Amino acid sequence: MSNKPRISVKLQDGQLLPCSAYDAEQLALATHNAEFDLVLRSKRSEQHHKLYWSILGKACKATGKWPNSDNLHRELKMACGFFQTVVSEFGGIYYFPDTIAMNKMNQKEFNEFFELAMEKLADAIEIDPLELLK
């Protein structure tokens, strides 16, 4: 297995174009009719992620309903159905919240989670959570 970085391309105006000079050089070295396996990457918006955490912190401070944003975050994931159910061989059923880590959830998935989480939070605090940012 090579230690070279993978070749990255982006779709622009219906064409796959190299993302960097390195990518262009590597593509130029490829033989005619070479085939490549592509994996779609979706970059997460760090600003959107920060907005989510900012809203949670402000909701905790404004309402006192949760001791901190981590507790609210965990509760929102559960309320949104964003968890794993494990049935134990010993008879118990356990629920574990999933992660929204930047490398585990793409932007489309985060958008959907964010919208649902804001709906659940609005129901809990009885105002639009975005109003807390004003």
N, CA, C and O atoms as CSV, one atom per row, in Angstrom:
chain,resi,resn,atom,element,x,y,z
A,1,MET,N,N,0.836,-1.176,0.000
A,1,MET,CA,C,0.000,0.000,0.000
A,1,MET,C,C,0.882,1.241,0.000
A,1,MET,O,O,1.857,1.310,0.749
A,2,SER,N,N,0.553,2.205,-0.820
A,2,SER,CA,C,1.358,3.412,-0.975
A,2,SER,C,C,1.110,4.399,0.161
A,2,SER,O,O,0.003,4.489,0.692
A,3,ASN,N,N,2.159,5.136,0.524
A,3,ASN,CA,C,2.042,6.189,1.515
A,3,ASN,C,C,1.673,7.524,0.884
A,3,ASN,O,O,1.500,8.519,1.587
A,4,LYS,N,N,1.552,7.549,-0.447
A,4,LYS,CA,C,1.177,8.778,-1.135
A,4,LYS,C,C,-0.266,9.143,-0.775
A,4,LYS,O,O,-1.096,8.264,-0.546
A,5,PRO,N,N,-0.556,10.452,-0.727
A,5,PRO,CA,C,-1.944,10.859,-0.490
A,5,PRO,C,C,-2.832,10.434,-1.663
A,5,PRO,O,O,-2.364,10.286,-2.792
A,6,ARG,N,N,-4.073,10.250,-1.385
A,6,ARG,CA,C,-5.028,9.909,-2.448
A,6,ARG,C,C,-5.229,11.102,-3.367
A,6,ARG,O,O,-5.030,12.250,-2.968
A,7,ILE,N,N,-5.619,10.822,-4.580
A,7,ILE,CA,C,-5.935,11.875,-5.538
A,7,ILE,C,C,-7.340,12.382,-5.209
A,7,ILE,O,O,-8.272,11.591,-5.061
A,8,SER,N,N,-7.484,13.699,-5.097
A,8,SER,CA,C,-8.786,14.297,-4.806
A,8,SER,C,C,-9.262,15.107,-6.002
A,8,SER,O,O,-8.491,15.842,-6.620
A,9,VAL,N,N,-10.527,14.964,-6.313
A,9,VAL,CA,C,-11.142,15.728,-7.400
A,9,VAL,C,C,-12.437,16.343,-6.887
A,9,VAL,O,O,-13.014,15.883,-5.901
A,10,LYS,N,N,-12.881,17.391,-7.575
A,10,LYS,CA,C,-14.162,18.011,-7.239
A,10,LYS,C,C,-15.003,18.089,-8.506
A,10,LYS,O,O,-14.472,18.206,-9.611
A,11,LEU,N,N,-16.300,18.025,-8.335
A,11,LEU,CA,C,-17.228,18.118,-9.459
A,11,LEU,C,C,-17.559,19.583,-9.671
A,11,LEU,O,O,-18.107,20.245,-8.790
A,12,GLN,N,N,-17.213,20.088,-10.869
A,12,GLN,CA,C,-17.467,21.488,-11.168
A,12,GLN,C,C,-17.956,21.579,-12.607
A,12,GLN,O,O,-17.270,21.143,-13.532
A,13,ASP,N,N,-19.131,22.140,-12.790
A,13,ASP,CA,C,-19.725,22.278,-14.124
A,13,ASP,C,C,-19.766,20.944,-14.870
A,13,ASP,O,O,-19.513,20.889,-16.073
A,14,GLY,N,N,-20.084,19.881,-14.153
A,14,GLY,CA,C,-20.229,18.565,-14.766
A,14,GLY,C,C,-18.929,17.839,-15.059
A,14,GLY,O,O,-18.951,16.775,-15.676
A,15,GLN,N,N,-17.790,18.389,-14.631
A,15,GLN,CA,C,-16.504,17.749,-14.871
A,15,GLN,C,C,-15.787,17.499,-13.563
A,15,GLN,O,O,-15.916,18.277,-12.618
A,16,LEU,N,N,-15.033,16.415,-13.508
A,16,LEU,CA,C,-14.198,16.136,-12.348
A,16,LEU,C,C,-12.861,16.825,-12.557
A,16,LEU,O,O,-12.155,16.546,-13.526
A,17,LEU,N,N,-12.512,17.737,-11.634
A,17,LEU,CA,C,-11.286,18.514,-11.742
A,17,LEU,C,C,-10.411,18.262,-10.527
A,17,LEU,O,O,-10.924,18.064,-9.426
A,18,PRO,N,N,-9.082,18.267,-10.712
A,18,PRO,CA,C,-8.180,18.058,-9.570
A,18,PRO,C,C,-8.349,19.188,-8.550
A,18,PRO,O,O,-8.607,20.337,-8.911
A,19,CYS,N,N,-8.198,18.837,-7.270
A,19,CYS,CA,C,-8.336,19.820,-6.188
A,19,CYS,C,C,-7.042,20.580,-5.928
A,19,CYS,O,O,-7.077,21.670,-5.357
A,20,SER,N,N,-5.918,20.036,-6.329
A,20,SER,CA,C,-4.631,20.685,-6.047
A,20,SER,C,C,-3.654,20.378,-7.179
A,20,SER,O,O,-3.925,19.569,-8.066
A,21,ALA,N,N,-2.512,21.053,-7.115
A,21,ALA,CA,C,-1.456,20.800,-8.103
A,21,ALA,C,C,-0.993,19.341,-8.027
A,21,ALA,O,O,-0.754,18.702,-9.053
A,22,TYR,N,N,-0.871,18.825,-6.805
A,22,TYR,CA,C,-0.468,17.418,-6.631
A,22,TYR,C,C,-1.463,16.500,-7.350
A,22,TYR,O,O,-1.069,15.579,-8.065
A,23,ASP,N,N,-2.755,16.766,-7.148
A,23,ASP,CA,C,-3.785,15.924,-7.771
A,23,ASP,C,C,-3.691,15.991,-9.293
A,23,ASP,O,O,-3.828,14.974,-9.973
A,24,ALA,N,N,-3.458,17.183,-9.823
A,24,ALA,CA,C,-3.324,17.345,-11.275
A,24,ALA,C,C,-2.116,16.568,-11.796
A,24,ALA,O,O,-2.199,15.909,-12.832
A,25,GLU,N,N,-0.995,16.645,-11.077
A,25,GLU,CA,C,0.213,15.916,-11.472
A,25,GLU,C,C,-0.032,14.413,-11.477
A,25,GLU,O,O,0.364,13.721,-12.415
A,26,GLN,N,N,-0.676,13.913,-10.443
A,26,GLN,CA,C,-0.927,12.478,-10.344
A,26,GLN,C,C,-1.887,12.005,-11.434
A,26,GLN,O,O,-1.723,10.914,-11.980
A,27,LEU,N,N,-2.872,12.815,-11.743
A,27,LEU,CA,C,-3.800,12.455,-12.829
A,27,LEU,C,C,-3.090,12.452,-14.176
A,27,LEU,O,O,-3.381,11.613,-15.029
A,28,ALA,N,N,-2.159,13.384,-14.374
A,28,ALA,CA,C,-1.403,13.448,-15.631
A,28,ALA,C,C,-0.528,12.208,-15.814
A,28,ALA,O,O,-0.245,11.809,-16.944
A,29,LEU,N,N,-0.099,11.595,-14.703
A,29,LEU,CA,C,0.732,10.394,-14.763
A,29,LEU,C,C,-0.076,9.120,-15.053
A,29,LEU,O,O,0.494,8.093,-15.422
A,30,ALA,N,N,-1.392,9.189,-14.889
A,30,ALA,CA,C,-2.236,8.005,-15.088
A,30,ALA,C,C,-2.287,7.617,-16.562
A,30,ALA,O,O,-2.246,8.470,-17.449
A,31,THR,N,N,-2.376,6.327,-16.798
A,31,THR,CA,C,-2.440,5.833,-18.168
A,31,THR,C,C,-3.812,6.120,-18.765
A,31,THR,O,O,-4.798,6.297,-18.051
A,32,HIS,N,N,-3.847,6.160,-20.093
A,32,HIS,CA,C,-5.107,6.388,-20.806
A,32,HIS,C,C,-6.129,5.304,-20.419
A,32,HIS,O,O,-5.783,4.125,-20.334
A,33,ASN,N,N,-7.351,5.698,-20.192
A,33,ASN,CA,C,-8.459,4.819,-19.788
A,33,ASN,C,C,-8.275,4.240,-18.382
A,33,ASN,O,O,-8.915,3.248,-18.032
A,34,ALA,N,N,-7.412,4.850,-17.581
A,34,ALA,CA,C,-7.263,4.396,-16.186
A,34,ALA,C,C,-8.599,4.608,-15.471
A,34,ALA,O,O,-9.310,5.581,-15.727
A,35,GLU,N,N,-8.920,3.690,-14.583
A,35,GLU,CA,C,-10.163,3.797,-13.815
A,35,GLU,C,C,-9.827,4.108,-12.367
A,35,GLU,O,O,-8.802,3.674,-11.840
A,36,PHE,N,N,-10.708,4.866,-11.737
A,36,PHE,CA,C,-10.508,5.286,-10.356
A,36,PHE,C,C,-11.762,4.967,-9.560
A,36,PHE,O,O,-12.866,4.987,-10.105
A,37,ASP,N,N,-11.604,4.675,-8.285
A,37,ASP,CA,C,-12.731,4.519,-7.371
A,37,ASP,C,C,-12.910,5.856,-6.650
A,37,ASP,O,O,-11.982,6.351,-6.010
A,38,LEU,N,N,-14.083,6.425,-6.757
A,38,LEU,CA,C,-14.354,7.704,-6.111
A,38,LEU,C,C,-15.209,7.491,-4.875
A,38,LEU,O,O,-16.091,6.632,-4.856
A,39,VAL,N,N,-14.942,8.276,-3.852
A,39,VAL,CA,C,-15.739,8.262,-2.634
A,39,VAL,C,C,-16.200,9.699,-2.406
A,39,VAL,O,O,-15.377,10.604,-2.268
A,40,LEU,N,N,-17.501,9.903,-2.367
A,40,LEU,CA,C,-18.048,11.234,-2.149
A,40,LEU,C,C,-17.770,11.685,-0.721
A,40,LEU,O,O,-18.082,10.976,0.237
A,41,ARG,N,N,-17.186,12.861,-0.589
A,41,ARG,CA,C,-16.926,13.438,0.722
A,41,ARG,C,C,-17.820,14.655,0.877
A,41,ARG,O,O,-18.031,15.424,-0.061
A,42,SER,N,N,-18.324,14.801,2.054
A,42,SER,CA,C,-19.116,15.981,2.354
A,42,SER,C,C,-18.477,16.678,3.538
A,42,SER,O,O,-18.441,16.137,4.643
A,43,LYS,N,N,-17.976,17.873,3.306
A,43,LYS,CA,C,-17.332,18.604,4.385
A,43,LYS,C,C,-18.395,19.170,5.312
A,43,LYS,O,O,-19.417,19.691,4.865
A,44,ARG,N,N,-18.141,19.062,6.588
A,44,ARG,CA,C,-19.035,19.628,7.590
A,44,ARG,C,C,-18.692,21.085,7.801
A,44,ARG,O,O,-17.525,21.475,7.764
A,45,SER,N,N,-19.696,21.866,8.018
A,45,SER,CA,C,-19.510,23.275,8.327
A,45,SER,C,C,-19.176,23.428,9.808
A,45,SER,O,O,-19.986,23.120,10.682
A,46,GLU,N,N,-17.967,23.909,10.066
A,46,GLU,CA,C,-17.568,24.136,11.450
A,46,GLU,C,C,-18.414,25.244,12.068
A,46,GLU,O,O,-18.719,25.202,13.260
A,47,GLN,N,N,-18.797,26.245,11.255
A,47,GLN,CA,C,-19.626,27.347,11.763
A,47,GLN,C,C,-20.992,26.822,12.207
A,47,GLN,O,O,-21.517,27.249,13.236
A,48,HIS,N,N,-21.559,25.911,11.444
A,48,HIS,CA,C,-22.866,25.344,11.784
A,48,HIS,C,C,-22.772,24.540,13.074
A,48,HIS,O,O,-23.662,24.594,13.923
A,49,HIS,N,N,-21.686,23.798,13.204
A,49,HIS,CA,C,-21.447,23.001,14.403
A,49,HIS,C,C,-21.311,23.913,15.629
A,49,HIS,O,O,-21.859,23.619,16.691
A,50,LYS,N,N,-20.580,25.014,15.473
A,50,LYS,CA,C,-20.406,25.970,16.564
A,50,LYS,C,C,-21.733,26.656,16.906
A,50,LYS,O,O,-22.016,26.918,18.075
A,51,LEU,N,N,-22.540,26.943,15.888
A,51,LEU,CA,C,-23.859,27.542,16.124
A,51,LEU,C,C,-24.704,26.637,17.006
A,51,LEU,O,O,-25.357,27.101,17.941
A,52,TYR,N,N,-24.689,25.348,16.707
A,52,TYR,CA,C,-25.442,24.368,17.492
A,52,TYR,C,C,-25.035,24.439,18.962
A,52,TYR,O,O,-25.888,24.534,19.844
A,53,TRP,N,N,-23.724,24.392,19.222
A,53,TRP,CA,C,-23.246,24.395,20.607
A,53,TRP,C,C,-23.494,25.729,21.297
A,53,TRP,O,O,-23.736,25.774,22.503
A,54,SER,N,N,-23.433,26.800,20.541
A,54,SER,CA,C,-23.722,28.112,21.113
A,54,SER,C,C,-25.177,28.195,21.567
A,54,SER,O,O,-25.468,28.685,22.658
A,55,ILE,N,N,-26.073,27.720,20.733
A,55,ILE,CA,C,-27.499,27.715,21.085
A,55,ILE,C,C,-27.732,26.872,22.330
A,55,ILE,O,O,-28.485,27.272,23.217
A,56,LEU,N,N,-27.091,25.709,22.402
A,56,LEU,CA,C,-27.277,24.853,23.575
A,56,LEU,C,C,-26.806,25.547,24.847
A,56,LEU,O,O,-27.491,25.502,25.869
A,57,GLY,N,N,-25.646,26.186,24.790
A,57,GLY,CA,C,-25.131,26.890,25.957
A,57,GLY,C,C,-26.067,28.006,26.398
A,57,GLY,O,O,-26.313,28.179,27.592
A,58,LYS,N,N,-26.586,28.759,25.442
A,58,LYS,CA,C,-27.494,29.863,25.771
A,58,LYS,C,C,-28.822,29.338,26.321
A,58,LYS,O,O,-29.413,29.953,27.209
A,59,ALA,N,N,-29.288,28.213,25.802
A,59,ALA,CA,C,-30.539,27.617,26.301
A,59,ALA,C,C,-30.376,27.173,27.750
A,59,ALA,O,O,-31.284,27.348,28.562
A,60,CYS,N,N,-29.233,26.607,28.070
A,60,CYS,CA,C,-28.972,26.175,29.455
A,60,CYS,C,C,-28.958,27.374,30.393
A,60,CYS,O,O,-29.571,27.345,31.460
A,61,LYS,N,N,-28.261,28.422,29.991
A,61,LYS,CA,C,-28.164,29.620,30.840
A,61,LYS,C,C,-29.510,30.325,30.985
A,61,LYS,O,O,-29.861,30.787,32.071
A,62,ALA,N,N,-30.263,30.404,29.883
A,62,ALA,CA,C,-31.516,31.151,29.897
A,62,ALA,C,C,-32.623,30.446,30.677
A,62,ALA,O,O,-33.495,31.099,31.251
A,63,THR,N,N,-32.589,29.121,30.696
A,63,THR,CA,C,-33.715,28.381,31.292
A,63,THR,C,C,-33.374,27.682,32.592
A,63,THR,O,O,-34.250,27.497,33.437
A,64,GLY,N,N,-32.127,27.293,32.772
A,64,GLY,CA,C,-31.752,26.519,33.951
A,64,GLY,C,C,-32.308,25.101,33.953
A,64,GLY,O,O,-32.252,24.410,34.970
A,65,LYS,N,N,-32.846,24.665,32.812
A,65,LYS,CA,C,-33.454,23.321,32.725
A,65,LYS,C,C,-32.417,22.203,32.631
A,65,LYS,O,O,-32.712,21.052,32.952
A,66,TRP,N,N,-31.207,22.540,32.191
A,66,TRP,CA,C,-30.142,21.552,32.053
A,66,TRP,C,C,-28.905,22.112,32.722
A,66,TRP,O,O,-28.655,23.314,32.637
A,67,PRO,N,N,-28.124,21.273,33.388
A,67,PRO,CA,C,-26.943,21.781,34.082
A,67,PRO,C,C,-25.848,22.293,33.139
A,67,PRO,O,O,-25.068,23.173,33.502
A,68,ASN,N,N,-25.801,21.736,31.938
A,68,ASN,CA,C,-24.795,22.181,30.969
A,68,ASN,C,C,-25.185,21.733,29.565
A,68,ASN,O,O,-26.122,20.955,29.384
A,69,SER,N,N,-24.456,22.232,28.585
A,69,SER,CA,C,-24.792,21.938,27.191
A,69,SER,C,C,-24.574,20.466,26.838
A,69,SER,O,O,-25.254,19.949,25.951
A,70,ASP,N,N,-23.646,19.778,27.507
A,70,ASP,CA,C,-23.450,18.349,27.239
A,70,ASP,C,C,-24.693,17.549,27.613
A,70,ASP,O,O,-25.099,16.645,26.882
A,71,ASN,N,N,-25.292,17.882,28.748
A,71,ASN,CA,C,-26.514,17.178,29.168
A,71,ASN,C,C,-27.657,17.460,28.195
A,71,ASN,O,O,-28.395,16.550,27.818
A,72,LEU,N,N,-27.800,18.722,27.792
A,72,LEU,CA,C,-28.845,19.073,26.825
A,72,LEU,C,C,-28.593,18.362,25.507
A,72,LEU,O,O,-29.526,17.834,24.902
A,73,HIS,N,N,-27.365,18.341,25.061
A,73,HIS,CA,C,-26.999,17.671,23.804
A,73,HIS,C,C,-27.391,16.188,23.843
A,73,HIS,O,O,-27.996,15.672,22.904
A,74,ARG,N,N,-27.042,15.523,24.930
A,74,ARG,CA,C,-27.387,14.105,25.077
A,74,ARG,C,C,-28.905,13.909,25.046
A,74,ARG,O,O,-29.408,12.991,24.398
A,75,GLU,N,N,-29.622,14.776,25.749
A,75,GLU,CA,C,-31.081,14.662,25.782
A,75,GLU,C,C,-31.694,14.931,24.406
A,75,GLU,O,O,-32.647,14.259,24.010
A,76,LEU,N,N,-31.153,15.903,23.681
A,76,LEU,CA,C,-31.664,16.183,22.337
A,76,LEU,C,C,-31.442,15.007,21.392
A,76,LEU,O,O,-32.322,14.668,20.600
A,77,LYS,N,N,-30.270,14.387,21.473
A,77,LYS,CA,C,-30.020,13.229,20.612
A,77,LYS,C,C,-31.029,12.122,20.884
A,77,LYS,O,O,-31.525,11.484,19.956
A,78,MET,N,N,-31.326,11.898,22.149
A,78,MET,CA,C,-32.297,10.860,22.500
A,78,MET,C,C,-33.694,11.259,22.016
A,78,MET,O,O,-34.415,10.431,21.458
A,79,ALA,N,N,-34.079,12.524,22.226
A,79,ALA,CA,C,-35.405,13.008,21.824
A,79,ALA,C,C,-35.597,12.947,20.309
A,79,ALA,O,O,-36.713,12.770,19.820
A,80,CYS,N,N,-34.494,13.095,19.574
A,80,CYS,CA,C,-34.549,13.054,18.114
A,80,CYS,C,C,-34.479,11.624,17.571
A,80,CYS,O,O,-34.516,11.417,16.358
A,81,GLY,N,N,-34.378,10.638,18.469
A,81,GLY,CA,C,-34.278,9.246,18.036
A,81,GLY,C,C,-32.900,8.911,17.503
A,81,GLY,O,O,-32.735,7.952,16.748
A,82,PHE,N,N,-31.918,9.696,17.891
A,82,PHE,CA,C,-30.567,9.530,17.400
A,82,PHE,C,C,-29.756,8.736,18.417
A,82,PHE,O,O,-28.863,9.258,19.083
A,83,PHE,N,N,-30.104,7.448,18.511
A,83,PHE,CA,C,-29.456,6.581,19.501
A,83,PHE,C,C,-29.465,5.145,19.016
A,83,PHE,O,O,-30.159,4.798,18.060
A,84,GLN,N,N,-28.686,4.321,19.688
A,84,GLN,CA,C,-28.613,2.881,19.414
A,84,GLN,C,C,-29.323,2.140,20.545
A,84,GLN,O,O,-29.207,2.517,21.711
A,85,THR,N,N,-30.040,1.112,20.203
A,85,THR,CA,C,-30.690,0.269,21.198
A,85,THR,C,C,-29.932,-1.055,21.270
A,85,THR,O,O,-29.698,-1.707,20.252
A,86,VAL,N,N,-29.555,-1.438,22.485
A,86,VAL,CA,C,-28.824,-2.688,22.686
A,86,VAL,C,C,-29.642,-3.563,23.629
A,86,VAL,O,O,-29.997,-3.150,24.732
A,87,VAL,N,N,-29.929,-4.768,23.178
A,87,VAL,CA,C,-30.639,-5.728,24.016
A,87,VAL,C,C,-29.597,-6.680,24.597
A,87,VAL,O,O,-28.904,-7.387,23.867
A,88,SER,N,N,-29.503,-6.682,25.903
A,88,SER,CA,C,-28.498,-7.476,26.589
A,88,SER,C,C,-28.929,-8.935,26.687
A,88,SER,O,O,-30.114,-9.248,26.797
A,89,GLU,N,N,-27.940,-9.810,26.644
A,89,GLU,CA,C,-28.188,-11.237,26.852
A,89,GLU,C,C,-28.703,-11.491,28.271
A,89,GLU,O,O,-29.282,-12.542,28.544
A,90,PHE,N,N,-28.495,-10.537,29.162
A,90,PHE,CA,C,-28.907,-10.686,30.557
A,90,PHE,C,C,-30.271,-10.062,30.829
A,90,PHE,O,O,-30.684,-9.942,31.983
A,91,GLY,N,N,-30.964,-9.667,29.775
A,91,GLY,CA,C,-32.337,-9.212,29.920
A,91,GLY,C,C,-32.563,-7.720,29.921
A,91,GLY,O,O,-33.716,-7.290,29.930
A,92,GLY,N,N,-31.541,-6.922,29.913
A,92,GLY,CA,C,-31.735,-5.481,29.924
A,92,GLY,C,C,-31.768,-4.878,28.528
A,92,GLY,O,O,-31.226,-5.448,27.582
A,93,ILE,N,N,-32.405,-3.726,28.409
A,93,ILE,CA,C,-32.402,-2.955,27.173
A,93,ILE,C,C,-31.722,-1.628,27.496
A,93,ILE,O,O,-32.095,-0.946,28.450
A,94,TYR,N,N,-30.725,-1.270,26.696
A,94,TYR,CA,C,-29.955,-0.069,26.945
A,94,TYR,C,C,-30.001,0.834,25.715
A,94,TYR,O,O,-30.050,0.356,24.582
A,95,TYR,N,N,-29.985,2.128,25.949
A,95,TYR,CA,C,-30.012,3.117,24.877
A,95,TYR,C,C,-28.763,3.988,24.986
A,95,TYR,O,O,-28.463,4.530,26.049
A,96,PHE,N,N,-28.044,4.112,23.881
A,96,PHE,CA,C,-26.822,4.891,23.843
A,96,PHE,C,C,-26.941,5.950,22.750
A,96,PHE,O,O,-27.185,5.618,21.590
A,97,PRO,N,N,-26.770,7.230,23.113
A,97,PRO,CA,C,-26.847,8.274,22.087
A,97,PRO,C,C,-25.734,8.114,21.059
A,97,PRO,O,O,-24.610,7.738,21.392
A,98,ASP,N,N,-26.068,8.406,19.800
A,98,ASP,CA,C,-25.076,8.381,18.725
A,98,ASP,C,C,-24.210,9.631,18.804
A,98,ASP,O,O,-24.450,10.522,19.619
A,99,THR,N,N,-23.222,9.678,17.961
A,99,THR,CA,C,-22.325,10.826,17.918
A,99,THR,C,C,-22.668,11.734,16.742
A,99,THR,O,O,-23.168,11.279,15.713
A,100,ILE,N,N,-22.393,13.018,16.912
A,100,ILE,CA,C,-22.514,13.947,15.792
A,100,ILE,C,C,-21.124,14.457,15.410
A,100,ILE,O,O,-20.994,15.525,14.811
A,101,ALA,N,N,-20.106,13.709,15.753
A,101,ALA,CA,C,-18.716,14.119,15.491
A,101,ALA,C,C,-18.541,14.491,14.015
A,101,ALA,O,O,-19.175,13.925,13.124
A,102,MET,N,N,-17.667,15.454,13.801
A,102,MET,CA,C,-17.431,15.973,12.446
A,102,MET,C,C,-17.053,14.869,11.460
A,102,MET,O,O,-17.419,14.943,10.287
A,103,ASN,N,N,-16.333,13.854,11.913
A,103,ASN,CA,C,-15.894,12.782,11.015
A,103,ASN,C,C,-16.868,11.607,10.960
A,103,ASN,O,O,-16.605,10.616,10.280
A,104,LYS,N,N,-17.992,11.712,11.674
A,104,LYS,CA,C,-18.957,10.608,11.699
A,104,LYS,C,C,-20.286,10.961,11.038
A,104,LYS,O,O,-21.090,10.070,10.763
A,105,MET,N,N,-20.530,12.241,10.779
A,105,MET,CA,C,-21.807,12.681,10.230
A,105,MET,C,C,-21.519,13.722,9.148
A,105,MET,O,O,-20.801,14.690,9.396
A,106,ASN,N,N,-22.071,13.527,7.960
A,106,ASN,CA,C,-21.836,14.506,6.904
A,106,ASN,C,C,-22.746,15.726,7.093
A,106,ASN,O,O,-23.594,15.739,7.985
A,107,GLN,N,N,-22.568,16.735,6.261
A,107,GLN,CA,C,-23.308,17.983,6.442
A,107,GLN,C,C,-24.805,17.796,6.249
A,107,GLN,O,O,-25.605,18.385,6.976
A,108,LYS,N,N,-25.183,16.987,5.281
A,108,LYS,CA,C,-26.614,16.745,5.049
A,108,LYS,C,C,-27.252,16.110,6.287
A,108,LYS,O,O,-28.329,16.522,6.717
A,109,GLU,N,N,-26.591,15.117,6.847
A,109,GLU,CA,C,-27.104,14.466,8.058
A,109,GLU,C,C,-27.154,15.448,9.228
A,109,GLU,O,O,-28.104,15.445,10.011
A,110,PHE,N,N,-26.119,16.292,9.340
A,110,PHE,CA,C,-26.109,17.264,10.425
A,110,PHE,C,C,-27.227,18.290,10.241
A,110,PHE,O,O,-27.865,18.687,11.217
A,111,ASN,N,N,-27.472,18.721,9.008
A,111,ASN,CA,C,-28.575,19.655,8.744
A,111,ASN,C,C,-29.890,19.084,9.248
A,111,ASN,O,O,-30.666,19.775,9.909
A,112,GLU,N,N,-30.134,17.826,8.932
A,112,GLU,CA,C,-31.376,17.170,9.351
A,112,GLU,C,C,-31.442,17.065,10.874
A,112,GLU,O,O,-32.479,17.343,11.475
A,113,PHE,N,N,-30.337,16.664,11.489
A,113,PHE,CA,C,-30.298,16.571,12.946
A,113,PHE,C,C,-30.513,17.943,13.575
A,113,PHE,O,O,-31.295,18.076,14.517
A,114,PHE,N,N,-29.828,18.962,13.066
A,114,PHE,CA,C,-29.919,20.318,13.610
A,114,PHE,C,C,-31.366,20.808,13.582
A,114,PHE,O,O,-31.869,21.320,14.583
A,115,GLU,N,N,-32.027,20.655,12.449
A,115,GLU,CA,C,-33.416,21.126,12.326
A,115,GLU,C,C,-34.330,20.420,13.317
A,115,GLU,O,O,-35.145,21.066,13.976
A,116,LEU,N,N,-34.205,19.117,13.430
A,116,LEU,CA,C,-35.039,18.358,14.360
A,116,LEU,C,C,-34.705,18.722,15.803
A,116,LEU,O,O,-35.604,18.867,16.632
A,117,ALA,N,N,-33.419,18.869,16.105
A,117,ALA,CA,C,-33.002,19.239,17.463
A,117,ALA,C,C,-33.546,20.612,17.838
A,117,ALA,O,O,-33.970,20.819,18.975
A,118,MET,N,N,-33.539,21.558,16.890
A,118,MET,CA,C,-34.055,22.902,17.175
A,118,MET,C,C,-35.567,22.866,17.395
A,118,MET,O,O,-36.094,23.622,18.211
A,119,GLU,N,N,-36.270,21.987,16.668
A,119,GLU,CA,C,-37.716,21.816,16.890
A,119,GLU,C,C,-37.979,21.278,18.294
A,119,GLU,O,O,-38.848,21.781,19.006
A,120,LYS,N,N,-37.232,20.264,18.682
A,120,LYS,CA,C,-37.403,19.662,20.016
A,120,LYS,C,C,-37.058,20.677,21.108
A,120,LYS,O,O,-37.750,20.765,22.122
A,121,LEU,N,N,-35.984,21.443,20.892
A,121,LEU,CA,C,-35.581,22.443,21.873
A,121,LEU,C,C,-36.625,23.551,21.970
A,121,LEU,O,O,-36.945,24.009,23.067
A,122,ALA,N,N,-37.151,23.979,20.842
A,122,ALA,CA,C,-38.202,25.010,20.839
A,122,ALA,C,C,-39.414,24.550,21.643
A,122,ALA,O,O,-39.998,25.325,22.399
A,123,ASP,N,N,-39.785,23.288,21.474
A,123,ASP,CA,C,-40.913,22.738,22.247
A,123,ASP,C,C,-40.604,22.767,23.744
A,123,ASP,O,O,-41.483,23.056,24.556
A,124,ALA,N,N,-39.365,22.471,24.103
A,124,ALA,CA,C,-38.986,22.387,25.517
A,124,ALA,C,C,-38.874,23.760,26.185
A,124,ALA,O,O,-39.209,23.905,27.361
A,125,ILE,N,N,-38.400,24.773,25.438
A,125,ILE,CA,C,-38.189,26.087,26.058
A,125,ILE,C,C,-39.254,27.109,25.649
A,125,ILE,O,O,-39.272,28.238,26.140
A,126,GLU,N,N,-40.127,26.692,24.752
A,126,GLU,CA,C,-41.285,27.487,24.317
A,126,GLU,C,C,-40.925,28.789,23.609
A,126,GLU,O,O,-41.707,29.739,23.617
A,127,ILE,N,N,-39.743,28.836,22.997
A,127,ILE,CA,C,-39.373,29.922,22.088
A,127,ILE,C,C,-38.458,29.350,21.017
A,127,ILE,O,O,-37.898,28.265,21.177
A,128,ASP,N,N,-38.312,30.084,19.930
A,128,ASP,CA,C,-37.395,29.677,18.872
A,128,ASP,C,C,-35.975,29.784,19.422
A,128,ASP,O,O,-35.573,30.869,19.844
A,129,PRO,N,N,-35.208,28.705,19.432
A,129,PRO,CA,C,-33.853,28.744,19.996
A,129,PRO,C,C,-32.965,29.802,19.346
A,129,PRO,O,O,-32.054,30.312,19.998
A,130,LEU,N,N,-33.203,30.144,18.088
A,130,LEU,CA,C,-32.395,31.163,17.421
A,130,LEU,C,C,-32.596,32.541,18.054
A,130,LEU,O,O,-31.741,33.417,17.929
A,131,GLU,N,N,-33.732,32.728,18.734
A,131,GLU,CA,C,-33.977,33.988,19.435
A,131,GLU,C,C,-32.981,34.194,20.579
A,131,GLU,O,O,-32.726,35.326,20.988
A,132,LEU,N,N,-32.433,33.115,21.083
A,132,LEU,CA,C,-31.462,33.220,22.186
A,132,LEU,C,C,-30.160,33.881,21.747
A,132,LEU,O,O,-29.390,34.353,22.583
A,133,LEU,N,N,-29.915,33.915,20.454
A,133,LEU,CA,C,-28.677,34.481,19.925
A,133,LEU,C,C,-28.727,36.004,19.804
A,133,LEU,O,O,-27.700,36.642,19.575
A,134,LYS,N,N,-29.900,36.577,19.954
A,134,LYS,CA,C,-30.058,38.038,19.803
A,134,LYS,C,C,-29.680,38.775,21.054
A,134,LYS,O,O,-29.756,40.003,21.094
